[in-house]
Amino acid sequence: MRSITALFFLFCFLAPSALAQLRFGFYGRTCPKAEAIVNSVVASRFILDRSITAALLRMQFHDCFVRGCDASLLIDPRPGRPSEKSTGPNASVRGYEIIDEAKRQLEIACPRTVSCSDIVTLATRDSVALAGGPRFSVPTGRRDGLRSNPNDVNLPGPTIPVDASIRLFAGQGMTTNDMVTLIGGGHSVGVAHCSLFQDRLNDPAMDRTLKARLRNTCRAPNDPSVFLDQRTPFIVDNAIFGEIRRQRGILRIDQNLGLHRSTRGIVTNFALSNRNFRARFAQAMVKMGKIKVLTGRSGEIRRNCRAFNNGR
């Protein structure tokens, strides 16, 4: 009897929080076409530009790893009031117009109902499927944040040591396996400018044929970019892990994942099995999308993803 009473009080304590959590089909009654609208916008853009998958993966990662998945990255800077967009690590983030268009259509269909943070999550999920990656469901019900401060931005660079990257991901509740999965998955469709991998061009262990090709490309002016996955650059798959095993990782962090004692086994597993990679990538994406989310009455539902509702 005592244990039943304890469970009852525990349930009463947890119930308000539990009711405010993310759930699948959150907009089923309030905006039934929400996910279809986002999917339509992303699909229309993907037909014109397959690189949007890399752009949206980067956007979601850069948003979620700063104060959680609250769309704080989307806020435009104003005179005297910089935002997360103002920082160097976010200068290369793009694809905001996709979120804007989805929000515009959603505001017509069901005003002030679907959050910008949920749009980012849904759009990224849909772009991954369009790029040949796994199809998976994501819970929704996120709310948009009320803060976007450049001082909060602390994102990993391309030369971050593996141990430091493990600690950074652990600080967000992500495992080492999550880290390898998300970095590899994101980089499977990404690009990097030559200025970000000059250190690799001096690495004697790097595949010589690839190194010669990269050096030739990087002689061109204006800091050209190259695909991080030289085999299937527009497909979310495991090919980049095989490239890493052959010393063909473009970025220092990618190559080090194949060398570090804590991560090389994961890289090998994914290199040998696209099925394993796809399953883990879907799980890691859903998990990342839950980082420090605002739900219930926290935050707000923005009318414009680029500005707070009160005009701050």
N, C-alpha and C positions, 0 to 999 in steps of 0.2 A: 504494500500500500504506500509505504514511504517513497519507494522508487517511482511509482506512478505519479504521486504528488509532485516529486521533483521534476519529472518529465513535463508535467502540466505547466509548472512555473517556467521551465526552460522554454517551452513552446510559446508561452505568453510573452516572454522576453524577446524571443526571436521573431515573432510573427510580423510586427510592423516592418522590420528590415527585410524579411523574406518577401513580403508583398511588393517591395519596391525594387526587387532585383530584375535583371534582364530575363526575357523569356521568348521562346519561339512564337511567332505569330502575334507579336505585341500589337500590331496595327490591324489585326483581323476585323475588328468592329469599327474602329475610329477612322481607318483609312485603308480599306481592303485592297486597293490597287497600288499601294505604296511601293512594294517590292517590284511589281511589274513596271511601274513608271521608271524607277531607277534603272532597271535592266534594259528598258527600251532606249534610254538616253545613252547608256554605256555601249550598247550594241551598235547604235548608229554611229558613234564616234570611232569605235574599234574598226569598223569597215574602212574608215578613212585613214586611221593611224593605229597600227598594231602596237606602237610603243607606249600606249596609254597604260598598259598593264604594269610596266615598270614604274611609270609615273605615279600611279595610284598606290602601288605597294610602298613606294618611298614615302608618299604623303601620309598613309596610315601609320607607318612605323615612326615617322618624325612627329606625328601628333601624339600617339599613344605613349611614347617614351619621354614626353615632357608633361608632367602633371596628369597623365592618364588620357584616355580616349575621350576628349571633350571638345574637339574641333577648335581648340584655342589657336592652332596653327593657321586657321582660315581668316582670322581677323586682320584686316588691312591696317598698316601703320598710318598715323595721322601726324600732322605737324606738332612737334613737341610730345608726341605719344607713340613711341616705337612699339612694335609687337614682335611676336616670335618670327614672323616673316622677315624682319629686319636683319636677322643674324646671318652670318656666313654659312653655317651648315644648312640653312634653309633656302639659300639663294637659288639653288638648282631645283628646288621642288616646283613641280608644274602640274597642270591638270585641274586647276581651280575652276576653270570655266565649265568643266563637266559637272562639278558639284553645284555650281550656280544654276545651270540649266535644269538639273534634276530638282533643285529647290524651287525654281520658278514654276515648274509644272505641278509640283506637290502643293504649293501654296494655292494654286487654282483649284486643285482637286479637293484638298482638305486643309484649309488655312491653319497655321500655327499648331500643327499636329506632329509632323515628322521632324526630328532633330537633324541638324547638320552632321552631328557625329554619327548618327545611324546611316545617313546618306553615304558618308565616307566608307563606313564598314561594308555596306551593301554594294556600293560601286566597285570597291576593291575585290570583294568576293566574286562578283559577276565578271570582272575583267580577267581574273585568274582562270575561270572556266572557259572563257572565250579563247584564251591563249593555250588551251590544251591541258591546263592543270586540273586538279580535282574539283568536282562539284560538291559543295557542302552547304549546310544550313547554318545560319548565324542567329543567335538570339538578339532581340532588339529591345528598345526601351531606354536608350541612353538619352541624357539631357546635355545641353551645351553649356560649356564653362563660362565664367564671368571674369576671367583673367587671361591676359596674353602678354607676358612680360619677357623681353629678350634675355633677361638675367636668369630665367629658369631653364634656358636651353643648354643642355650638356649632352651632346650626342657623340657617338664614337666616330672617329675618323678612319680612313682606309689603312692606316699603319698601326692601329691600336693593337697592343699585345693580346694574345689569346686570354691570358689570365685576367687582364683588366677587363676584357669584353665579358668574360664569364661573371665577374663581379658586378658589372653594370646590368647584365640581364638578370642576375639573381636579385638585385635590388628592386626589380620590377616583378618578382615572383616567377621568373622564367628559368627553366633548367638549362644545363649545358646542351642537352639534346635539342631543346627549343631553339637555342641560339644558333647552332649549326644549321638546323632546318630552315630558319627564317633568313639567315644571311645567305645561304646557298640558294634558297628559293627566290629571294628577291634579286640576287645577282644573276640568276639564270636567264633573266630577260633585261638586265640592266646594261648601262654603258658607263665608261669612265673616261675622263679627259686625261691626256698624257701627263699633265702636271701632277696627277694623283698617283701615278705608278712609276715615276722616274727611278725610284729605288730598286724596282724589280728589274730594270734594264741593266743593272750592274750586278745582278745575282748570277754567279757562274752555274748554279744548279738549274736555272730556268731553261726550258726547252729552247734549243738554239735556233731552230727554224722560226718559231713564234717570236723569239726575241728580235731576230733580224727583221721580221715583218713589222713589228711594233716600232722599232727604231726608225725604219723608213717612213712609216706613217707619221711619227712624231716630229719629223723634220719639217713638216708643213707648218705654215704660220697659224696663228689664232687658236692654239691649243686644241687640236682635233680630238675626237673621242673614238673609242673602239668598243666593240661588244665584249662584255665580261665572259660570256660563254661563246666561244668561237665555233661551236658545233651547231647548236639549235638556239640562236639568239632571240627568237620570238616565241619560244615554247617554254612553259613552266614545267620543267622535267628534271631528271637527275643527271643530265649530261655534264653539267659543270663539275660535279663531284669526280667524274672520270677524268676530266681535264686537270683537276687539282692533283689527282694521283699521278699524272704524267708530267708534273712540274709545269703545267700550263695555266696556273692561276694568275690572273692579271694583277689583282690587288694583293698587297702584302698580307692582309688579314685573311683573304681567301686561301692563299697558299699555306699560311701557317696553320690553318685548320686541319690540313692534311698531314702536318708534321708534329703537332702538339700531342703529348701523351693522353690528354683528356678528350681529344676530339678526333684523332685520326681514325679510330675504330668506327665512329659514327659516319665519317666521310666514306670509308670503305664500304660500309653497309649500304649506304645510299647509292654509291657508285655501281654496286652490283645488283640493286633492286629498285627499279622505278616505282614498283608497287609499294614498297616500304616507304619510300620518300613521299609519295602522294598521300598516303594515309597519315604520316606524321606531319606533313605540311598543313593539311586541313585542320588537324588537331591544334597545331601551334598557332595558326591564324585565328581560330576561335578563341584560344586562350589569350593571345595578345589583345584581341578586341575587348577583353573584359578588364584590362588594366585600369584600376582606379576610376571606374565609370561613375558618373553622376546619374542617379535615378530618383524616382518618386517626385518630390517637390524641390529637389536640389537643382541649381542652375536654372536654365530657361530653355525654351524652344525658340530659336532665333527666326525672325522673319526674313532676314538677309544674312547669309552665312558669313559675310565679310564684316559685319558690325554687330555690336551688342544692341539689344533692343532699346536700351535707354539712351543710346547715342553717345556713350562714353568713348 
